[in-house]
């Protein structure tokens, strides 16, 4: 008797990780609970970790058939890891979340529901954090950076530092790729003519380990990236108006 065809995947979860040993086991358990009844896959991209992350992901893959493992030989950054997963994803929607446990998978159905509610015009649903668990200095730096970004890019998003997003795969694959692309998704998706929607999410403390980014490396790279994206959006934006012409058969 032929076996029934598996249900088509609705969503691919993309989780870039670098030295997140200890965080992934509880995260996968939460994902399993949050997406019960959904057709999904999870792609974990190990971005050149040097701790026990690779061993932990291998063990998890043996327990969760929906988990796929990809690895960068050396660390290439978060945007490169997301691109690696998106290229190989099998679902029409991508949900990105961080591997440190700060993004609660219980909110994933809310992202999917918001995308469906807005409809085909929606290219991206972006998370906006409430009750952030960062230090006061880090929150101040984030508010300052977000205010400058909004003034230049007018992307209509309060918190682009949140790694929790849902984006159509076809929309993502048509974006220009560069390092730190993940920080400018709302501006670039809006540039391409799509609607941006938002979901408020509760920020949680990191389960274990430490943040991989400091103030000065964010600042130096962020200024250059912001100027580059501002130029791309403001000076090089060209959206053609297309008219389909009828062909007369002689």
N, C-alpha and C positions, 0 to 999 in steps of 0.2 A: 504494500500500500504506500503510495507516494506521501512524503512528509509535506506538511503545509509550509508555504513560503514564510520566512520570518517577516515580522512587521517592519516596514521601512523605518529607518531611524528618524526621529524627530529632531534630535539635538545632539551635538557633540560638545562635551565639556572639555575645555582646554586649560590645562594647569601647568604653567611653567614653574620649575623648581630649581633652586640652587642651594645646596646644603640645608635641606629641610627634614633630615632624619628625625623621627619622633613625631612629626606633625601629620604625616600622610595617613597613617593607619586610622586614627579617629576621624580624619576628614573623609576617607572613603566610606566608613560606616555611616556617616551623616548623609553622604550623597546617596547611598543605597536606600536609606529611609525616605529621603526627600523626593526621590524620583520613582518610587514604587508605582508601577502601572504605566510608566512612560517607556518608550523605545529610545534608548540613548546609548552612547558610548562615552568613555572618558579617555582622553589622550594626555598622559603625563610626559612632559618633555624635560628630561634631566639635563640642565644646561651646564654640563661639565662639573658636577658636584664632586667634592673631595672627601666627603664624610660617608656615612652609611646609607645615604639616600638611595643609591642604586640597588643595594641589597633589600632594602625595605620595599621598594617598588616591585622588585622581582617576586618577593613573597606575596605581595598583595595581588599581583596578576594571577598567581596560582589559585587565589580564592575568589576572584571576581572576573568572570569571563568577559565583562564589558570593558575591562581596563586594557588599554594599549600602551606600550612603552616605547618612547623614542629618546635618543640620547645624543647630545653634542659632545664631541671629543674634548673640546675646550669651551669655556664660557663665552657665549656670543651676545648675551643680554636678553632681556625679557621680550623685546619686540621680535627678535630673531626666533626665539622659542615659540612665540605665538604663531608666527608665519610658518614655521616648520609643521606645527600641528594643523593649521588651517589648510595647508596644501594637501594634507593626507586625510582630512576629515571626510566622513561619509554622509553627514547630515546637512540639511539646508540652513540650519541655525547653529551658530557658535555661541557658547556661553564661556566667558573667561573668568576665572577666579584664581586668587593667589593660593599658594600651597602652605601658607603659615597658619591657617585656621582663622584668620581675622574675618574672612567672608563666610557667612553662615549659609550653607547649602539649602536651608529651609526656605530661602527667598527665591530660589531658582524658579519654582512654578509661577511666582509673581511676575518675573521677567517674561516668561513665555506667554502668560495671560495678557500682559500689557502689549507685547508685540502683536498678538492676535487681535486685540481690541482696536489698536490704531489701524491695522490692516496693511495692505501692500505698500502704501506710501511710507511706512516706517522702515528705516534702515538700521536704526540702533536704539536700544534701550539701555540707558546708562545708570548705574547705581550712584546714589548720593548718600554719604555716610551720616548717620546720626550718632551722638554719644561717643565721639572718637576717643580711643584709649591712648593716644599719643601724649607725649610730654607737652606742657604749655608752649615751649619754644618751637616744637615741631608744628603744633597747630597754628601758631602765629606765622611761621614761615609758609605754611600751606595756604593760609588765608591771603597772605600778601601775593604769593605767586598766582593764585587763582584770580585775584582781582586784576592783576596786570594782564593775565591771559585773556580774561573776558573783555577788557578794554580794547585789546588789539584784535582779537579774533572774532568777537561777538558770537560765541558758539552756544550761548543760551544754557550753559551747564555750570552749576555751582561748584562741582567737585570732580574735576577730571583725574584727580589722584586716586580715585577709587578703582581698584582692579576688577570690579564686578560689572560685567557688561553682557549684553546679548546683542549680537549683530548677525545680519544675514550674511551667509558665506559668500554669495556672489558679490555683494556690496564690498565686503572686506577685500576680496581678491582683486578688485578693480582699483583699490587705493594705491597711491605711490608708496613704495616701501623705503623706509629709512630707520635708523636707530632712534628709539624713543617714539615711534609711531603711535604706540598705545596711549600716550598722553594727549594725543591730538585727534582721537577718533571722532568726537562730536563735531569739531570744526570741519574736518575733511569729509565726513559723511553728509553734513549739511551743505557743504560746497558742491557736492554731487547731486543736490536737489532732493534729498530725502528728509523725512520728518525725524526729529529726535524726540524720544520720550524718556521719562525718568521713573525710577523706583527708589524710594527711600529704604535704606538698609541699616540695620544696627551693626555698628562696628564692635568687634570683640578683641580682647587682648590676644597677642600672638601666643600660641600654645607652648612653644619652646624655641630656643635659639634667639638670635638677634637680627635686627634689620640689616639688609645688605647695602643700604644707601645712607650717605651722610649729607649734611647740609651743603658743603662747598662743592662736592661733585655734582649734586643736583643743580646747584645754582649756575655753575660754569656751563654745563651742557645745556641747561634749560634756556638760558639767554640766547645762545646760538640757535637752538632748535626753534624757539619762538619767533626769532627774526626770520628764519628760513621759511617757516610755515606761513607767517604773515605775508611774506613776499609771494609765496605760492598762491595764497588765497586772494590777496588784494590786487596783485599786479598781473597774475598769469591765469586768472579764472576765465575760461571760455566754455560756456555751455551752449552748443548749437541748438537751434530750433529746427526740428526735422519734420519735413512734410513728405508723405508718401505720394508719389505721382502715379496716376493711372496710365497704363499702357494700352494704346489703341491698336487692335488687331486689324491689319489691312486685308 
